[in-house]
Amino acid sequence: MKARVALVAAVLVMLVPLFYLLSLAVRPAEDVLNSSLLPSSMTFANFVKVFGTIELGTMLGNSWVSAVGAALFAVVTAAPAAYFTARHTRGDRLLTVLLVSYCAPPIVAIIPLFFLLRYAGLTNSVVGLILVNGLAGVPVAVWLLDGFVRRIPIEIDEAAVIDGLTVASAFRKVVLPLLWPGIVAALLVVFFLSYNDFLFAVYLAVTKDSQTLTVGLSLFQGDRNVQFGQQAAAGLLGVLPVYVLALAAQRYLVGGLTAGATK
């Protein structure tokens, strides 16, 4: 009973920021600076005005496309890499290098990435964001999938090779189907990381056609005032689909993370 009460209390505490975001979104402009948790009056004008202030539809679309593309790119790259780190005798070194690279501050890579994308003609494009966020998510995806590969008995690989399959075919036809829980978990984690990215988006995609939601939210802060109501409405419209996705896939996410953490 005490555990359930503690769990409910924890859930309520975590929902307070989302509730306050909703409270700000439905307040009129003159009530935004009210420090109370509940609005004194309600209006849905902010949800209408926000589409005229920024290109919210385009930004939401760019965020989803770049996040989904980055997640697919990262997992497709990370799956064979995780198989190597888990099965090869020197795989731990590669895993260490990947994790160390992920610990480096992303800001140090902004200038090289900018010039590389400009050389490839991918600045101010969603494709460029997919590549950058996908590469940034590879270490996390490899780390997650490495634990899953280690849980699969190596005898399965050996039996497949004895039956005439190559190592690559054994991975593709035998090991990969067993990795689906980890693949789903890795896809979700990289998706969330890419969807929330601000640093790469604000430097590498500055045109209106390529900006993401995180950049759009920063545009509400002007020189003299901040449109908190519209900013909260845009944030709410951006975060609710992600919350729904997380709730719908929580079984795969939690199960995948807990299983992949065991090595």
Secondary structure as GFF3:
##gff-version 3
##sequence-region A 1 263
A	DSSP	alpha_helix	2	25	.	.	.	ID=ss1
A	DSSP	three_ten_helix	29	31	.	.	.	ID=ss2
A	DSSP	alpha_helix	45	53	.	.	.	ID=ss3
A	DSSP	alpha_helix	56	87	.	.	.	ID=ss4
A	DSSP	alpha_helix	91	103	.	.	.	ID=ss5
A	DSSP	three_ten_helix	106	109	.	.	.	ID=ss6
A	DSSP	alpha_helix	110	120	.	.	.	ID=ss7
A	DSSP	alpha_helix	126	151	.	.	.	ID=ss8
A	DSSP	alpha_helix	154	162	.	.	.	ID=ss9
A	DSSP	alpha_helix	167	170	.	.	.	ID=ss10
A	DSSP	pi_helix	171	175	.	.	.	ID=ss11
A	DSSP	alpha_helix	176	178	.	.	.	ID=ss12
A	DSSP	alpha_helix	180	195	.	.	.	ID=ss13
A	DSSP	alpha_helix	199	204	.	.	.	ID=ss14
A	DSSP	alpha_helix	213	218	.	.	.	ID=ss15
A	DSSP	alpha_helix	228	248	.	.	.	ID=ss16
A	DSSP	alpha_helix	250	260	.	.	.	ID=ss17
###
